[in-house]
Amino acid sequence: MQVIASLIQYMKLRRVESRQKRQKRTVLHMLAASGVVRPSHIELRYTRPFARSTARRA
């Protein structure tokens, strides 16, 4: 039973980390697009076009 509980806890943690990473990437895209930060100052890896990433959630 403890193995199942730890597995569920691990999955929840991974989901939270994934959500935080996605949110951070979106914020960096928005800041770069608005000109607050330069795209060269942040390292955007594994990116998708900004318009496509926000259109899905709207």
C-alpha positions in Angstrom: 0.0 0.0 0.0 2.9 2.3 0.8 4.3 1.8 -2.7 1.0 2.9 -4.3 0.8 6.0 -2.1 4.4 6.9 -2.9 3.7 6.4 -6.6 0.7 8.6 -6.5 2.6 11.3 -4.6 5.4 11.1 -7.2 2.9 11.5 -10.1 1.4 14.5 -8.4 4.8 16.1 -7.9 5.7 15.5 -11.5 2.5 17.1 -12.6 3.1 20.2 -10.5 6.7 20.5 -11.8 5.5 20.1 -15.4 2.9 22.8 -14.9 5.4 25.2 -13.3 7.9 24.6 -16.1 5.1 25.3 -18.7 4.0 28.4 -16.9 7.6 29.7 -16.7 8.2 29.1 -20.4 5.0 31.0 -21.2 6.0 34.0 -19.1 9.4 34.1 -20.7 7.9 34.0 -24.1 5.5 36.9 -23.2 8.3 39.0 -21.7 10.5 38.4 -24.8 7.6 39.2 -27.1 6.8 42.4 -25.3 10.4 43.6 -25.3 10.9 43.5 -21.5 13.8 41.1 -21.9 15.8 40.3 -24.9 15.4 36.8 -26.3 19.2 36.4 -26.2 19.2 36.9 -22.5 17.0 33.9 -21.8 17.6 30.4 -23.1 14.4 29.1 -24.8 14.8 25.4 -25.4 12.3 23.2 -27.0 10.1 26.1 -27.9 6.9 26.3 -29.9 5.5 29.4 -31.6 4.0 31.6 -29.0 0.7 32.2 -30.8 0.1 28.4 -31.1 0.8 27.7 -27.4 -1.7 30.3 -26.1 -4.4 29.7 -28.6 -5.0 26.2 -27.4 -5.7 27.3 -23.8 -8.0 30.2 -24.7 
